[in-house]
Amino acid sequence: MTGDRDWERVKTLFHAAVDVAPDARHAFVKEQADDPRVLEEVLSLLQAYPAAEGFLSTPPDGAQVKSVLARLHAGDQLGPFRIASLIGAGGMG
């Protein structure tokens, strides 16, 4: 996408499509999109939408968080990141 206007169009169309029955969304978006890039982006978002439903709506299990934290130590790699030190813990840490 190239700009704020494009993203506004994507956002508006995506939210309108979510209100349409799942089996009719593709046709609805195809009919409403006036730009192939907007069409592609909205269809991509709609495809990912079911997997994102409820994301972060349930707090993580405290025991699970403690288990992860116990395994991370200064110097460990986490993807492209290197753990330097613990900077905080808890809900806002």
PDB file of N, CA, C and O in Angstrom:
ATOM      1  N   MET A   1       0.845  -1.162   0.000  1.00  0.00           N
ATOM      2  CA  MET A   1       0.000   0.000   0.000  1.00  0.00           C
ATOM      3  C   MET A   1       0.899   1.235   0.000  1.00  0.00           C
ATOM      4  O   MET A   1       2.016   1.218   0.515  1.00  0.00           O
ATOM      5  N   THR A   2       0.382   2.289  -0.585  1.00  0.00           N
ATOM      6  CA  THR A   2       1.249   3.440  -0.790  1.00  0.00           C
ATOM      7  C   THR A   2       0.989   4.613   0.139  1.00  0.00           C
ATOM      8  O   THR A   2       1.854   5.480   0.267  1.00  0.00           O
ATOM      9  N   GLY A   3      -0.131   4.676   0.772  1.00  0.00           N
ATOM     10  CA  GLY A   3      -0.357   5.849   1.602  1.00  0.00           C
ATOM     11  C   GLY A   3      -1.525   5.704   2.545  1.00  0.00           C
ATOM     12  O   GLY A   3      -2.219   4.687   2.566  1.00  0.00           O
ATOM     13  N   ASP A   4      -1.725   6.760   3.335  1.00  0.00           N
ATOM     14  CA  ASP A   4      -2.802   6.773   4.321  1.00  0.00           C
ATOM     15  C   ASP A   4      -4.169   6.602   3.669  1.00  0.00           C
ATOM     16  O   ASP A   4      -5.052   5.946   4.221  1.00  0.00           O
ATOM     17  N   ARG A   5      -4.332   7.187   2.513  1.00  0.00           N
ATOM     18  CA  ARG A   5      -5.631   7.075   1.817  1.00  0.00           C
ATOM     19  C   ARG A   5      -5.925   5.618   1.460  1.00  0.00           C
ATOM     20  O   ARG A   5      -7.052   5.149   1.616  1.00  0.00           O
ATOM     21  N   ASP A   6      -4.898   4.903   0.977  1.00  0.00           N
ATOM     22  CA  ASP A   6      -5.078   3.492   0.645  1.00  0.00           C
ATOM     23  C   ASP A   6      -5.440   2.691   1.888  1.00  0.00           C
ATOM     24  O   ASP A   6      -6.338   1.849   1.855  1.00  0.00           O
ATOM     25  N   TRP A   7      -4.733   2.957   2.987  1.00  0.00           N
ATOM     26  CA  TRP A   7      -5.012   2.216   4.221  1.00  0.00           C
ATOM     27  C   TRP A   7      -6.410   2.509   4.744  1.00  0.00           C
ATOM     28  O   TRP A   7      -7.067   1.622   5.289  1.00  0.00           O
ATOM     29  N   GLU A   8      -6.870   3.747   4.584  1.00  0.00           N
ATOM     30  CA  GLU A   8      -8.233   4.085   4.990  1.00  0.00           C
ATOM     31  C   GLU A   8      -9.242   3.294   4.173  1.00  0.00           C
ATOM     32  O   GLU A   8     -10.231   2.793   4.708  1.00  0.00           O
ATOM     33  N   ARG A   9      -8.988   3.185   2.879  1.00  0.00           N
ATOM     34  CA  ARG A   9      -9.882   2.400   2.010  1.00  0.00           C
ATOM     35  C   ARG A   9      -9.864   0.936   2.400  1.00  0.00           C
ATOM     36  O   ARG A   9     -10.910   0.288   2.431  1.00  0.00           O
ATOM     37  N   VAL A  10      -8.679   0.405   2.699  1.00  0.00           N
ATOM     38  CA  VAL A  10      -8.571  -0.995   3.126  1.00  0.00           C
ATOM     39  C   VAL A  10      -9.326  -1.197   4.434  1.00  0.00           C
ATOM     40  O   VAL A  10     -10.105  -2.140   4.572  1.00  0.00           O
ATOM     41  N   LYS A  11      -9.092  -0.313   5.382  1.00  0.00           N
ATOM     42  CA  LYS A  11      -9.733  -0.443   6.701  1.00  0.00           C
ATOM     43  C   LYS A  11     -11.252  -0.365   6.589  1.00  0.00           C
ATOM     44  O   LYS A  11     -11.964  -1.173   7.185  1.00  0.00           O
ATOM     45  N   THR A  12     -11.741   0.593   5.836  1.00  0.00           N
ATOM     46  CA  THR A  12     -13.181   0.760   5.677  1.00  0.00           C
ATOM     47  C   THR A  12     -13.809  -0.466   5.017  1.00  0.00           C
ATOM     48  O   THR A  12     -14.840  -0.962   5.471  1.00  0.00           O
ATOM     49  N   LEU A  13     -13.193  -0.946   3.961  1.00  0.00           N
ATOM     50  CA  LEU A  13     -13.734  -2.108   3.251  1.00  0.00           C
ATOM     51  C   LEU A  13     -13.634  -3.371   4.104  1.00  0.00           C
ATOM     52  O   LEU A  13     -14.552  -4.190   4.115  1.00  0.00           O
ATOM     53  N   PHE A  14     -12.521  -3.528   4.818  1.00  0.00           N
ATOM     54  CA  PHE A  14     -12.368  -4.700   5.687  1.00  0.00           C
ATOM     55  C   PHE A  14     -13.479  -4.738   6.736  1.00  0.00           C
ATOM     56  O   PHE A  14     -14.126  -5.769   6.920  1.00  0.00           O
ATOM     57  N   HIS A  15     -13.701  -3.613   7.424  1.00  0.00           N
ATOM     58  CA  HIS A  15     -14.727  -3.584   8.472  1.00  0.00           C
ATOM     59  C   HIS A  15     -16.124  -3.810   7.898  1.00  0.00           C
ATOM     60  O   HIS A  15     -16.965  -4.438   8.541  1.00  0.00           O
ATOM     61  N   ALA A  16     -16.371  -3.305   6.705  1.00  0.00           N
ATOM     62  CA  ALA A  16     -17.664  -3.561   6.065  1.00  0.00           C
ATOM     63  C   ALA A  16     -17.798  -5.040   5.714  1.00  0.00           C
ATOM     64  O   ALA A  16     -18.873  -5.618   5.870  1.00  0.00           O
ATOM     65  N   ALA A  17     -16.724  -5.651   5.246  1.00  0.00           N
ATOM     66  CA  ALA A  17     -16.762  -7.062   4.843  1.00  0.00           C
ATOM     67  C   ALA A  17     -16.946  -7.988   6.032  1.00  0.00           C
ATOM     68  O   ALA A  17     -17.580  -9.035   5.906  1.00  0.00           O
ATOM     69  N   VAL A  18     -16.409  -7.623   7.170  1.00  0.00           N
ATOM     70  CA  VAL A  18     -16.559  -8.466   8.369  1.00  0.00           C
ATOM     71  C   VAL A  18     -18.033  -8.583   8.754  1.00  0.00           C
ATOM     72  O   VAL A  18     -18.453  -9.594   9.316  1.00  0.00           O
ATOM     73  N   ASP A  19     -18.813  -7.549   8.450  1.00  0.00           N
ATOM     74  CA  ASP A  19     -20.241  -7.575   8.767  1.00  0.00           C
ATOM     75  C   ASP A  19     -21.066  -8.399   7.780  1.00  0.00           C
ATOM     76  O   ASP A  19     -22.254  -8.632   8.002  1.00  0.00           O
ATOM     77  N   VAL A  20     -20.437  -8.836   6.694  1.00  0.00           N
ATOM     78  CA  VAL A  20     -21.112  -9.665   5.682  1.00  0.00           C
ATOM     79  C   VAL A  20     -20.921 -11.137   6.059  1.00  0.00           C
ATOM     80  O   VAL A  20     -19.913 -11.502   6.663  1.00  0.00           O
ATOM     81  N   ALA A  21     -21.883 -11.968   5.702  1.00  0.00           N
ATOM     82  CA  ALA A  21     -21.772 -13.403   5.984  1.00  0.00           C
ATOM     83  C   ALA A  21     -20.466 -13.946   5.397  1.00  0.00           C
ATOM     84  O   ALA A  21     -20.102 -13.584   4.278  1.00  0.00           O
ATOM     85  N   PRO A  22     -19.752 -14.814   6.139  1.00  0.00           N
ATOM     86  CA  PRO A  22     -18.447 -15.313   5.687  1.00  0.00           C
ATOM     87  C   PRO A  22     -18.437 -15.863   4.261  1.00  0.00           C
ATOM     88  O   PRO A  22     -17.469 -15.648   3.532  1.00  0.00           O
ATOM     89  N   ASP A  23     -19.476 -16.555   3.857  1.00  0.00           N
ATOM     90  CA  ASP A  23     -19.485 -17.153   2.515  1.00  0.00           C
ATOM     91  C   ASP A  23     -19.728 -16.122   1.405  1.00  0.00           C
ATOM     92  O   ASP A  23     -19.553 -16.436   0.227  1.00  0.00           O
ATOM     93  N   ALA A  24     -20.124 -14.910   1.764  1.00  0.00           N
ATOM     94  CA  ALA A  24     -20.383 -13.875   0.768  1.00  0.00           C
ATOM     95  C   ALA A  24     -19.320 -12.776   0.771  1.00  0.00           C
ATOM     96  O   ALA A  24     -19.385 -11.857  -0.045  1.00  0.00           O
ATOM     97  N   ARG A  25     -18.346 -12.857   1.675  1.00  0.00           N
ATOM     98  CA  ARG A  25     -17.353 -11.787   1.821  1.00  0.00           C
ATOM     99  C   ARG A  25     -16.504 -11.584   0.573  1.00  0.00           C
ATOM    100  O   ARG A  25     -16.288 -10.447   0.152  1.00  0.00           O
ATOM    101  N   HIS A  26     -16.025 -12.660  -0.017  1.00  0.00           N
ATOM    102  CA  HIS A  26     -15.131 -12.549  -1.167  1.00  0.00           C
ATOM    103  C   HIS A  26     -15.827 -11.787  -2.296  1.00  0.00           C
ATOM    104  O   HIS A  26     -15.254 -10.863  -2.873  1.00  0.00           O
ATOM    105  N   ALA A  27     -17.043 -12.172  -2.601  1.00  0.00           N
ATOM    106  CA  ALA A  27     -17.787 -11.509  -3.676  1.00  0.00           C
ATOM    107  C   ALA A  27     -18.062 -10.050  -3.322  1.00  0.00           C
ATOM    108  O   ALA A  27     -17.970  -9.170  -4.178  1.00  0.00           O
ATOM    109  N   PHE A  28     -18.398  -9.799  -2.066  1.00  0.00           N
ATOM    110  CA  PHE A  28     -18.656  -8.432  -1.620  1.00  0.00           C
ATOM    111  C   PHE A  28     -17.423  -7.545  -1.815  1.00  0.00           C
ATOM    112  O   PHE A  28     -17.518  -6.445  -2.361  1.00  0.00           O
ATOM    113  N   VAL A  29     -16.273  -8.034  -1.365  1.00  0.00           N
ATOM    114  CA  VAL A  29     -15.035  -7.258  -1.472  1.00  0.00           C
ATOM    115  C   VAL A  29     -14.663  -7.050  -2.933  1.00  0.00           C
ATOM    116  O   VAL A  29     -14.258  -5.956  -3.325  1.00  0.00           O
ATOM    117  N   LYS A  30     -14.800  -8.091  -3.732  1.00  0.00           N
ATOM    118  CA  LYS A  30     -14.456  -7.991  -5.155  1.00  0.00           C
ATOM    119  C   LYS A  30     -15.329  -6.940  -5.847  1.00  0.00           C
ATOM    120  O   LYS A  30     -14.863  -6.212  -6.723  1.00  0.00           O
ATOM    121  N   GLU A  31     -16.581  -6.872  -5.447  1.00  0.00           N
ATOM    122  CA  GLU A  31     -17.516  -5.908  -6.033  1.00  0.00           C
ATOM    123  C   GLU A  31     -17.214  -4.478  -5.561  1.00  0.00           C
ATOM    124  O   GLU A  31     -17.372  -3.528  -6.327  1.00  0.00           O
ATOM    125  N   GLN A  32     -16.785  -4.326  -4.317  1.00  0.00           N
ATOM    126  CA  GLN A  32     -16.591  -2.998  -3.730  1.00  0.00           C
ATOM    127  C   GLN A  32     -15.211  -2.391  -3.982  1.00  0.00           C
ATOM    128  O   GLN A  32     -15.077  -1.168  -4.032  1.00  0.00           O
ATOM    129  N   ALA A  33     -14.192  -3.223  -4.139  1.00  0.00           N
ATOM    130  CA  ALA A  33     -12.822  -2.718  -4.290  1.00  0.00           C
ATOM    131  C   ALA A  33     -12.649  -2.056  -5.648  1.00  0.00           C
ATOM    132  O   ALA A  33     -13.035  -2.603  -6.680  1.00  0.00           O
ATOM    133  N   ASP A  34     -12.061  -0.865  -5.624  1.00  0.00           N
ATOM    134  CA  ASP A  34     -11.848  -0.136  -6.869  1.00  0.00           C
ATOM    135  C   ASP A  34     -10.379  -0.124  -7.282  1.00  0.00           C
ATOM    136  O   ASP A  34      -9.995   0.555  -8.234  1.00  0.00           O
ATOM    137  N   ASP A  35      -9.568  -0.884  -6.556  1.00  0.00           N
ATOM    138  CA  ASP A  35      -8.127  -0.916  -6.817  1.00  0.00           C
ATOM    139  C   ASP A  35      -7.656  -2.345  -6.536  1.00  0.00           C
ATOM    140  O   ASP A  35      -7.988  -2.896  -5.486  1.00  0.00           O
ATOM    141  N   PRO A  36      -6.899  -2.953  -7.438  1.00  0.00           N
ATOM    142  CA  PRO A  36      -6.445  -4.332  -7.224  1.00  0.00           C
ATOM    143  C   PRO A  36      -5.598  -4.510  -5.962  1.00  0.00           C
ATOM    144  O   PRO A  36      -5.629  -5.569  -5.335  1.00  0.00           O
ATOM    145  N   ARG A  37      -4.841  -3.469  -5.590  1.00  0.00           N
ATOM    146  CA  ARG A  37      -4.023  -3.568  -4.369  1.00  0.00           C
ATOM    147  C   ARG A  37      -4.897  -3.564  -3.127  1.00  0.00           C
ATOM    148  O   ARG A  37      -4.622  -4.281  -2.164  1.00  0.00           O
ATOM    149  N   VAL A  38      -5.947  -2.760  -3.148  1.00  0.00           N
ATOM    150  CA  VAL A  38      -6.893  -2.728  -2.031  1.00  0.00           C
ATOM    151  C   VAL A  38      -7.599  -4.076  -1.939  1.00  0.00           C
ATOM    152  O   VAL A  38      -7.739  -4.628  -0.847  1.00  0.00           O
ATOM    153  N   LEU A  39      -8.038  -4.604  -3.061  1.00  0.00           N
ATOM    154  CA  LEU A  39      -8.687  -5.914  -3.100  1.00  0.00           C
ATOM    155  C   LEU A  39      -7.784  -6.982  -2.492  1.00  0.00           C
ATOM    156  O   LEU A  39      -8.215  -7.749  -1.631  1.00  0.00           O
ATOM    157  N   GLU A  40      -6.541  -7.028  -2.936  1.00  0.00           N
ATOM    158  CA  GLU A  40      -5.596  -8.033  -2.450  1.00  0.00           C
ATOM    159  C   GLU A  40      -5.365  -7.908  -0.944  1.00  0.00           C
ATOM    160  O   GLU A  40      -5.342  -8.913  -0.234  1.00  0.00           O
ATOM    161  N   GLU A  41      -5.198  -6.693  -0.463  1.00  0.00           N
ATOM    162  CA  GLU A  41      -4.934  -6.481   0.959  1.00  0.00           C
ATOM    163  C   GLU A  41      -6.135  -6.869   1.820  1.00  0.00           C
ATOM    164  O   GLU A  41      -5.974  -7.527   2.848  1.00  0.00           O
ATOM    165  N   VAL A  42      -7.328  -6.468   1.407  1.00  0.00           N
ATOM    166  CA  VAL A  42      -8.534  -6.786   2.179  1.00  0.00           C
ATOM    167  C   VAL A  42      -8.764  -8.298   2.200  1.00  0.00           C
ATOM    168  O   VAL A  42      -9.099  -8.855   3.246  1.00  0.00           O
ATOM    169  N   LEU A  43      -8.590  -8.962   1.068  1.00  0.00           N
ATOM    170  CA  LEU A  43      -8.764 -10.416   1.037  1.00  0.00           C
ATOM    171  C   LEU A  43      -7.738 -11.105   1.933  1.00  0.00           C
ATOM    172  O   LEU A  43      -8.054 -12.097   2.590  1.00  0.00           O
ATOM    173  N   SER A  44      -6.529 -10.590   1.962  1.00  0.00           N
ATOM    174  CA  SER A  44      -5.490 -11.137   2.829  1.00  0.00           C
ATOM    175  C   SER A  44      -5.869 -10.972   4.300  1.00  0.00           C
ATOM    176  O   SER A  44      -5.711 -11.901   5.093  1.00  0.00           O
ATOM    177  N   LEU A  45      -6.361  -9.807   4.659  1.00  0.00           N
ATOM    178  CA  LEU A  45      -6.778  -9.561   6.039  1.00  0.00           C
ATOM    179  C   LEU A  45      -7.960 -10.452   6.434  1.00  0.00           C
ATOM    180  O   LEU A  45      -8.013 -10.970   7.549  1.00  0.00           O
ATOM    181  N   LEU A  46      -8.895 -10.620   5.514  1.00  0.00           N
ATOM    182  CA  LEU A  46     -10.046 -11.475   5.801  1.00  0.00           C
ATOM    183  C   LEU A  46      -9.638 -12.933   5.980  1.00  0.00           C
ATOM    184  O   LEU A  46     -10.231 -13.656   6.780  1.00  0.00           O
ATOM    185  N   GLN A  47      -8.630 -13.358   5.235  1.00  0.00           N
ATOM    186  CA  GLN A  47      -8.144 -14.729   5.371  1.00  0.00           C
ATOM    187  C   GLN A  47      -7.517 -14.941   6.753  1.00  0.00           C
ATOM    188  O   GLN A  47      -7.665 -16.008   7.348  1.00  0.00           O
ATOM    189  N   ALA A  48      -6.826 -13.935   7.255  1.00  0.00           N
ATOM    190  CA  ALA A  48      -6.153 -14.046   8.552  1.00  0.00           C
ATOM    191  C   ALA A  48      -7.097 -13.773   9.726  1.00  0.00           C
ATOM    192  O   ALA A  48      -6.796 -14.148  10.859  1.00  0.00           O
ATOM    193  N   TYR A  49      -8.200 -13.144   9.474  1.00  0.00           N
ATOM    194  CA  TYR A  49      -9.118 -12.701  10.520  1.00  0.00           C
ATOM    195  C   TYR A  49      -9.573 -13.804  11.481  1.00  0.00           C
ATOM    196  O   TYR A  49      -9.534 -13.580  12.691  1.00  0.00           O
ATOM    197  N   PRO A  50     -10.000 -14.974  11.017  1.00  0.00           N
ATOM    198  CA  PRO A  50     -10.460 -16.000  11.966  1.00  0.00           C
ATOM    199  C   PRO A  50      -9.382 -16.421  12.968  1.00  0.00           C
ATOM    200  O   PRO A  50      -9.696 -16.692  14.127  1.00  0.00           O
ATOM    201  N   ALA A  51      -8.146 -16.477  12.548  1.00  0.00           N
ATOM    202  CA  ALA A  51      -7.063 -16.885  13.445  1.00  0.00           C
ATOM    203  C   ALA A  51      -6.773 -15.811  14.490  1.00  0.00           C
ATOM    204  O   ALA A  51      -6.249 -16.117  15.561  1.00  0.00           O
ATOM    205  N   ALA A  52      -7.105 -14.565  14.191  1.00  0.00           N
ATOM    206  CA  ALA A  52      -6.815 -13.465  15.107  1.00  0.00           C
ATOM    207  C   ALA A  52      -7.934 -13.226  16.112  1.00  0.00           C
ATOM    208  O   ALA A  52      -7.752 -12.485  17.078  1.00  0.00           O
ATOM    209  N   GLU A  53      -9.083 -13.842  15.894  1.00  0.00           N
ATOM    210  CA  GLU A  53     -10.219 -13.621  16.779  1.00  0.00           C
ATOM    211  C   GLU A  53      -9.863 -14.031  18.202  1.00  0.00           C
ATOM    212  O   GLU A  53      -9.428 -15.157  18.445  1.00  0.00           O
ATOM    213  N   GLY A  54     -10.048 -13.118  19.129  1.00  0.00           N
ATOM    214  CA  GLY A  54      -9.763 -13.392  20.530  1.00  0.00           C
ATOM    215  C   GLY A  54      -8.312 -13.188  20.919  1.00  0.00           C
ATOM    216  O   GLY A  54      -7.949 -13.409  22.074  1.00  0.00           O
ATOM    217  N   PHE A  55      -7.469 -12.770  19.974  1.00  0.00           N
ATOM    218  CA  PHE A  55      -6.057 -12.554  20.261  1.00  0.00           C
ATOM    219  C   PHE A  55      -5.911 -11.544  21.395  1.00  0.00           C
ATOM    220  O   PHE A  55      -6.476 -10.452  21.343  1.00  0.00           O
ATOM    221  N   LEU A  56      -5.164 -11.913  22.396  1.00  0.00           N
ATOM    222  CA  LEU A  56      -4.893 -11.085  23.571  1.00  0.00           C
ATOM    223  C   LEU A  56      -6.126 -10.806  24.424  1.00  0.00           C
ATOM    224  O   LEU A  56      -6.075  -9.939  25.296  1.00  0.00           O
ATOM    225  N   SER A  57      -7.228 -11.514  24.199  1.00  0.00           N
ATOM    226  CA  SER A  57      -8.415 -11.283  25.020  1.00  0.00           C
ATOM    227  C   SER A  57      -8.340 -12.040  26.344  1.00  0.00           C
ATOM    228  O   SER A  57      -9.069 -11.725  27.286  1.00  0.00           O
ATOM    229  N   THR A  58      -7.468 -13.026  26.413  1.00  0.00           N
ATOM    230  CA  THR A  58      -7.261 -13.784  27.642  1.00  0.00           C
ATOM    231  C   THR A  58      -5.827 -13.570  28.102  1.00  0.00           C
ATOM    232  O   THR A  58      -4.894 -13.763  27.322  1.00  0.00           O
ATOM    233  N   PRO A  59      -5.639 -13.174  29.354  1.00  0.00           N
ATOM    234  CA  PRO A  59      -4.266 -12.973  29.821  1.00  0.00           C
ATOM    235  C   PRO A  59      -3.489 -14.288  29.813  1.00  0.00           C
ATOM    236  O   PRO A  59      -4.075 -15.360  29.960  1.00  0.00           O
ATOM    237  N   PRO A  60      -2.179 -14.204  29.642  1.00  0.00           N
ATOM    238  CA  PRO A  60      -1.379 -15.429  29.635  1.00  0.00           C
ATOM    239  C   PRO A  60      -1.398 -16.105  30.999  1.00  0.00           C
ATOM    240  O   PRO A  60      -1.577 -15.460  32.032  1.00  0.00           O
ATOM    241  N   ASP A  61      -1.212 -17.395  30.976  1.00  0.00           N
ATOM    242  CA  ASP A  61      -1.136 -18.183  32.201  1.00  0.00           C
ATOM    243  C   ASP A  61       0.143 -17.795  32.945  1.00  0.00           C
ATOM    244  O   ASP A  61       1.233 -17.849  32.374  1.00  0.00           O
ATOM    245  N   GLY A  62       0.014 -17.404  34.214  1.00  0.00           N
ATOM    246  CA  GLY A  62       1.166 -16.958  35.003  1.00  0.00           C
ATOM    247  C   GLY A  62       2.269 -17.992  35.073  1.00  0.00           C
ATOM    248  O   GLY A  62       3.449 -17.648  35.002  1.00  0.00           O
ATOM    249  N   ALA A  63       1.898 -19.259  35.211  1.00  0.00           N
ATOM    250  CA  ALA A  63       2.904 -20.328  35.286  1.00  0.00           C
ATOM    251  C   ALA A  63       3.648 -20.454  33.964  1.00  0.00           C
ATOM    252  O   ALA A  63       4.852 -20.713  33.940  1.00  0.00           O
ATOM    253  N   GLN A  64       2.932 -20.270  32.878  1.00  0.00           N
ATOM    254  CA  GLN A  64       3.554 -20.357  31.551  1.00  0.00           C
ATOM    255  C   GLN A  64       4.561 -19.217  31.364  1.00  0.00           C
ATOM    256  O   GLN A  64       5.649 -19.435  30.830  1.00  0.00           O
ATOM    257  N   VAL A  65       4.209 -18.019  31.797  1.00  0.00           N
ATOM    258  CA  VAL A  65       5.112 -16.871  31.689  1.00  0.00           C
ATOM    259  C   VAL A  65       6.356 -17.106  32.532  1.00  0.00           C
ATOM    260  O   VAL A  65       7.473 -16.874  32.070  1.00  0.00           O
ATOM    261  N   LYS A  66       6.173 -17.561  33.750  1.00  0.00           N
ATOM    262  CA  LYS A  66       7.320 -17.833  34.631  1.00  0.00           C
ATOM    263  C   LYS A  66       8.233 -18.886  34.021  1.00  0.00           C
ATOM    264  O   LYS A  66       9.455 -18.793  34.135  1.00  0.00           O
ATOM    265  N   SER A  67       7.648 -19.880  33.379  1.00  0.00           N
ATOM    266  CA  SER A  67       8.433 -20.933  32.748  1.00  0.00           C
ATOM    267  C   SER A  67       9.304 -20.375  31.630  1.00  0.00           C
ATOM    268  O   SER A  67      10.469 -20.750  31.502  1.00  0.00           O
ATOM    269  N   VAL A  68       8.745 -19.480  30.822  1.00  0.00           N
ATOM    270  CA  VAL A  68       9.508 -18.869  29.727  1.00  0.00           C
ATOM    271  C   VAL A  68      10.605 -17.981  30.287  1.00  0.00           C
ATOM    272  O   VAL A  68      11.748 -18.036  29.833  1.00  0.00           O
ATOM    273  N   LEU A  69      10.259 -17.160  31.276  1.00  0.00           N
ATOM    274  CA  LEU A  69      11.243 -16.260  31.870  1.00  0.00           C
ATOM    275  C   LEU A  69      12.394 -17.026  32.523  1.00  0.00           C
ATOM    276  O   LEU A  69      13.539 -16.575  32.491  1.00  0.00           O
ATOM    277  N   ALA A  70      12.095 -18.170  33.109  1.00  0.00           N
ATOM    278  CA  ALA A  70      13.131 -18.957  33.776  1.00  0.00           C
ATOM    279  C   ALA A  70      14.147 -19.498  32.776  1.00  0.00           C
ATOM    280  O   ALA A  70      15.289 -19.777  33.141  1.00  0.00           O
ATOM    281  N   ARG A  71      13.741 -19.646  31.521  1.00  0.00           N
ATOM    282  CA  ARG A  71      14.652 -20.203  30.506  1.00  0.00           C
ATOM    283  C   ARG A  71      15.470 -19.136  29.788  1.00  0.00           C
ATOM    284  O   ARG A  71      16.438 -19.467  29.104  1.00  0.00           O
ATOM    285  N   LEU A  72      15.105 -17.864  29.928  1.00  0.00           N
ATOM    286  CA  LEU A  72      15.826 -16.786  29.250  1.00  0.00           C
ATOM    287  C   LEU A  72      16.859 -16.179  30.190  1.00  0.00           C
ATOM    288  O   LEU A  72      16.552 -15.810  31.323  1.00  0.00           O
ATOM    289  N   HIS A  73      18.072 -16.086  29.702  1.00  0.00           N
ATOM    290  CA  HIS A  73      19.165 -15.530  30.504  1.00  0.00           C
ATOM    291  C   HIS A  73      19.951 -14.535  29.661  1.00  0.00           C
ATOM    292  O   HIS A  73      19.922 -14.591  28.432  1.00  0.00           O
ATOM    293  N   ALA A  74      20.652 -13.626  30.329  1.00  0.00           N
ATOM    294  CA  ALA A  74      21.485 -12.648  29.632  1.00  0.00           C
ATOM    295  C   ALA A  74      22.412 -13.376  28.666  1.00  0.00           C
ATOM    296  O   ALA A  74      23.066 -14.354  29.029  1.00  0.00           O
ATOM    297  N   GLY A  75      22.457 -12.885  27.433  1.00  0.00           N
ATOM    298  CA  GLY A  75      23.294 -13.488  26.400  1.00  0.00           C
ATOM    299  C   GLY A  75      22.542 -14.430  25.477  1.00  0.00           C
ATOM    300  O   GLY A  75      23.023 -14.727  24.384  1.00  0.00           O
ATOM    301  N   ASP A  76      21.369 -14.909  25.890  1.00  0.00           N
ATOM    302  CA  ASP A  76      20.566 -15.797  25.038  1.00  0.00           C
ATOM    303  C   ASP A  76      20.080 -15.033  23.801  1.00  0.00           C
ATOM    304  O   ASP A  76      19.890 -13.817  23.838  1.00  0.00           O
ATOM    305  N   GLN A  77      19.884 -15.773  22.712  1.00  0.00           N
ATOM    306  CA  GLN A  77      19.326 -15.214  21.484  1.00  0.00           C
ATOM    307  C   GLN A  77      17.845 -15.578  21.417  1.00  0.00           C
ATOM    308  O   GLN A  77      17.465 -16.712  21.709  1.00  0.00           O
ATOM    309  N   LEU A  78      17.027 -14.631  21.039  1.00  0.00           N
ATOM    310  CA  LEU A  78      15.602 -14.853  20.821  1.00  0.00           C
ATOM    311  C   LEU A  78      15.296 -14.264  19.447  1.00  0.00           C
ATOM    312  O   LEU A  78      15.053 -13.065  19.309  1.00  0.00           O
ATOM    313  N   GLY A  79      15.314 -15.136  18.427  1.00  0.00           N
ATOM    314  CA  GLY A  79      15.220 -14.650  17.055  1.00  0.00           C
ATOM    315  C   GLY A  79      16.438 -13.799  16.771  1.00  0.00           C
ATOM    316  O   GLY A  79      17.561 -14.221  17.051  1.00  0.00           O
ATOM    317  N   PRO A  80      16.243 -12.604  16.219  1.00  0.00           N
ATOM    318  CA  PRO A  80      17.389 -11.739  15.926  1.00  0.00           C
ATOM    319  C   PRO A  80      17.839 -10.920  17.131  1.00  0.00           C
ATOM    320  O   PRO A  80      18.755 -10.106  17.019  1.00  0.00           O
ATOM    321  N   PHE A  81      17.202 -11.127  18.281  1.00  0.00           N
ATOM    322  CA  PHE A  81      17.483 -10.317  19.461  1.00  0.00           C
ATOM    323  C   PHE A  81      18.343 -11.063  20.464  1.00  0.00           C
ATOM    324  O   PHE A  81      18.249 -12.283  20.602  1.00  0.00           O
ATOM    325  N   ARG A  82      19.189 -10.307  21.166  1.00  0.00           N
ATOM    326  CA  ARG A  82      20.014 -10.880  22.224  1.00  0.00           C
ATOM    327  C   ARG A  82      19.490 -10.347  23.550  1.00  0.00           C
ATOM    328  O   ARG A  82      19.291  -9.143  23.711  1.00  0.00           O
ATOM    329  N   ILE A  83      19.267 -11.255  24.499  1.00  0.00           N
ATOM    330  CA  ILE A  83      18.785 -10.863  25.816  1.00  0.00           C
ATOM    331  C   ILE A  83      19.953 -10.236  26.575  1.00  0.00           C
ATOM    332  O   ILE A  83      20.999 -10.858  26.760  1.00  0.00           O
ATOM    333  N   ALA A  84      19.751  -8.990  27.009  1.00  0.00           N
ATOM    334  CA  ALA A  84      20.797  -8.297  27.767  1.00  0.00           C
ATOM    335  C   ALA A  84      20.548  -8.444  29.250  1.00  0.00           C
ATOM    336  O   ALA A  84      21.461  -8.770  30.009  1.00  0.00           O
ATOM    337  N   SER A  85      19.294  -8.202  29.677  1.00  0.00           N
ATOM    338  CA  SER A  85      18.947  -8.344  31.092  1.00  0.00           C
ATOM    339  C   SER A  85      17.433  -8.233  31.237  1.00  0.00           C
ATOM    340  O   SER A  85      16.740  -7.801  30.316  1.00  0.00           O
ATOM    341  N   LEU A  86      16.940  -8.621  32.382  1.00  0.00           N
ATOM    342  CA  LEU A  86      15.512  -8.495  32.695  1.00  0.00           C
ATOM    343  C   LEU A  86      15.217  -7.019  32.959  1.00  0.00           C
ATOM    344  O   LEU A  86      15.889  -6.384  33.771  1.00  0.00           O
ATOM    345  N   ILE A  87      14.223  -6.482  32.279  1.00  0.00           N
ATOM    346  CA  ILE A  87      13.897  -5.075  32.483  1.00  0.00           C
ATOM    347  C   ILE A  87      12.625  -4.898  33.279  1.00  0.00           C
ATOM    348  O   ILE A  87      12.312  -3.783  33.697  1.00  0.00           O
ATOM    349  N   GLY A  88      11.886  -5.967  33.499  1.00  0.00           N
ATOM    350  CA  GLY A  88      10.655  -5.853  34.267  1.00  0.00           C
ATOM    351  C   GLY A  88       9.876  -7.141  34.214  1.00  0.00           C
ATOM    352  O   GLY A  88      10.204  -8.053  33.456  1.00  0.00           O
ATOM    353  N   ALA A  89       8.843  -7.206  35.025  1.00  0.00           N
ATOM    354  CA  ALA A  89       7.975  -8.366  35.064  1.00  0.00           C
ATOM    355  C   ALA A  89       6.587  -7.911  35.495  1.00  0.00           C
ATOM    356  O   ALA A  89       6.430  -6.832  36.065  1.00  0.00           O
ATOM    357  N   GLY A  90       5.603  -8.722  35.226  1.00  0.00           N
ATOM    358  CA  GLY A  90       4.251  -8.390  35.618  1.00  0.00           C
ATOM    359  C   GLY A  90       3.441  -7.863  34.436  1.00  0.00           C
ATOM    360  O   GLY A  90       3.872  -7.948  33.286  1.00  0.00           O
ATOM    361  N   GLY A  91       2.279  -7.326  34.732  1.00  0.00           N
ATOM    362  CA  GLY A  91       1.368  -6.880  33.702  1.00  0.00           C
ATOM    363  C   GLY A  91       1.904  -5.802  32.789  1.00  0.00           C
ATOM    364  O   GLY A  91       1.554  -5.760  31.610  1.00  0.00           O
ATOM    365  N   MET A  92       2.743  -4.932  33.311  1.00  0.00           N
ATOM    366  CA  MET A  92       3.278  -3.835  32.494  1.00  0.00           C
ATOM    367  C   MET A  92       4.773  -3.981  32.242  1.00  0.00           C
ATOM    368  O   MET A  92       5.385  -3.112  31.621  1.00  0.00           O
ATOM    369  N   GLY A  93       5.366  -5.076  32.720  1.00  0.00           N
ATOM    370  CA  GLY A  93       6.814  -5.263  32.564  1.00  0.00           C
ATOM    371  C   GLY A  93       7.123  -5.818  31.236  1.00  0.00           C
ATOM    372  O   GLY A  93       8.291  -6.045  30.918  1.00  0.00           O
TER     373      GLY A  93
END
